[in-house]
Each structure stands twice: as C-alpha cells, then as structure tokens.
Amino acid sequence: MAKSKKKAETVFLVCEETGDYNYTIRRKSGGERLELKKYSPRLRRHTLHVEKKK
C-alpha cells in the first residue's frame, strides 16, 4: 500500500482593512485558518491579515 502525501497548497494573506492580497504562503492543506498581524504597505502599519484561498 502506498501512502498518499498531503500536498502543499498556496494560500493568500488578505488585509482585513483594505482587502489587499499582500502575502502568499505555501502550507499543508487542512488545519486552522491563519490570522496574523502583518505589515500593510498601503496603510503603512501592521494590520490583521487572514488566510484566503484563491
């Protein structure tokens, strides 16, 4: 029996305030939805970014 590998998927980190797609990351599928404070170039400050699939 061959084990199936979980493939990494590309997800986007979207700014909650502007809706801009500022960051892309590759991670394993499944798990919790990411919510991180990242830098928003448009606002020039750190804001909450959430994971969104394309």
ZAFITI-929590 format. One record per residue: x, y, z of N, C-alpha, C in turn; residue number from 1. Coordinates in steps of 0.001 Angstrom, whole numbers. Last residue first. Example, Ala and Ser with C-alpha at 12.3 -4.5 7.8 and 13.67 -1.06 7.14 Angstrom:
<pts>
PT       nu       nv       nw      cau      cav      caw       cu       cv       cw  guke
PT    12850    -2250     7080    13670    -1060     7140    12900       30     7870     2
PT    13190    -5690     7800    12300    -4500     7800    13200    -3300     7800     1
</pts>
This chain:
<pts>
PT       nu       nv       nw      cau      cav      caw       cu       cv       cw  guke
PT    -7531    30954    -3192    -7892    31614    -4449    -9133    31022    -5039    54
PT    -8143    31317      290    -7742    30511     -852    -8221    31184    -2115    53
PT    -6848    33252     2886    -7896    33121     1892    -7360    32294      742    52
PT    -6198    34257     6209    -5936    33333     5129    -7135    33267     4185    51
PT    -5835    37712     7150    -6451    36394     7278    -6171    35575     6037    50
PT    -4214    40191     9065    -4335    39529     7772    -4909    38142     8007    49
PT    -4391    43205    10778    -4738    41790    10805    -4900    41272     9375    48
PT    -1512    45373    10337    -2944    45111    10444    -3170    43597    10481    47
PT      972    47808    10756      602    46399    10887     -904    46272    11093    46
PT     1268    50381     8221     1245    49913     9603      848    48441     9611    45
PT      678    51555     5726     1969    51768     6369     1938    51473     7868    44
PT    -1420    51064     4092    -1710    51797     5323     -444    52168     6093    43
PT      -17    49739     2032     -928    50838     1719    -1199    51702     2948    42
PT     1444    47672     3281     2140    48794     2652     1227    49988     2366    41
PT      995    46193     6275      208    46589     5112      870    47817     4483    40
PT     2466    43503     7994     2598    44883     7544     1762    45112     6287    39
PT      351    41429    10073     1413    41632     9100     1390    43091     8651    38
PT     -853    39261    12320     -637    40701    12168      572    40875    11259    37
PT    -2926    36560    11163    -1652    37102    11603    -1647    38614    11479    36
PT    -4617    33711    11079    -4877    35132    11309    -3610    35707    11911    35
PT    -5443    30774     9269    -4446    31672     9840    -4983    33086     9998    34
PT    -7546    28143    10201    -7390    29301     9340    -6440    30294    10011    33
PT    -6133    24917    10973    -6900    26118    11279    -6617    27231    10282    32
PT    -6142    22024     8750    -5686    22832     9872    -6542    24073    10047    31
PT    -5579    21658     5186    -6191    21328     6468    -5677    22232     7565    30
PT    -2436    21348     3457    -3878    21551     3484    -4445    21096     4821    29
PT      561    23078     4269     -179    21830     4103    -1666    22113     4190    28
PT     1453    26078     2420     1306    25281     3642      514    24029     3348    27
PT     2917    28964     1254     2588    27579      929     2535    26817     2244    26
PT     1669    32329      885     2437    31313     1592     2012    29950     1086    25
PT     1705    35755       52     1339    34393     -324     2236    33448      453    24
PT      427    39006      889     1372    37923     1097      815    36620      555    23
PT    -1579    40881      160     -206    41325      377      810    40193      445    22
PT    -4282    41710    -1283    -3565    40445    -1188    -2085    40776    -1061    21
PT    -6460    44002      413    -5327    43748     -474    -4732    42372     -209    20
PT    -8423    44847     2094    -8774    43770     1174    -7661    43443      198    19
PT    -8095    46733     4120    -8088    47201     2729    -8537    46134     1737    18
PT    -8534    45277     6552    -8995    46653     6407    -9080    47110     4946    17
PT    -7454    42703     6356    -8854    42863     6768    -9377    44263     6467    16
PT    -5442    41515     3764    -5614    42540     4784    -7100    42709     5082    15
PT    -4771    38109     3282    -5509    39277     2832    -5707    40231     3997    14
PT    -2613    35795     2161    -2940    36534     3370    -3505    37871     2943    13
PT    -3337    32827      334    -3042    34251      353    -3393    34821     1716    12
PT    -1810    29661     -301    -2881    30475      273    -2409    31923      332    11
PT    -1129    26744    -1989     -810    28160    -1896    -2024    28896    -1358    10
PT     -439    23617     -409    -1300    24469    -1211     -882    25918    -1002     9
PT     1290    20552     -508     1236    21927      -21      345    22731     -958     8
PT     -294    17390     -175      443    18372     -948      274    19748     -325     7
PT      226    14512     1569     -546    15754     1567      274    16785      833     6
PT      515    11381      -53     1151    12559      537      185    13726      514     5
PT     -547     8153      757     -792     9368      -20     -173    10555      704     4
PT     1375     5211      671      796     6284     1471      575     7499      585     3
PT      530     2157     -857     1275     3419     -930      573     4470      -82     2
PT      835    -1193        0        0        0        0      872     1246        0     1
</pts>
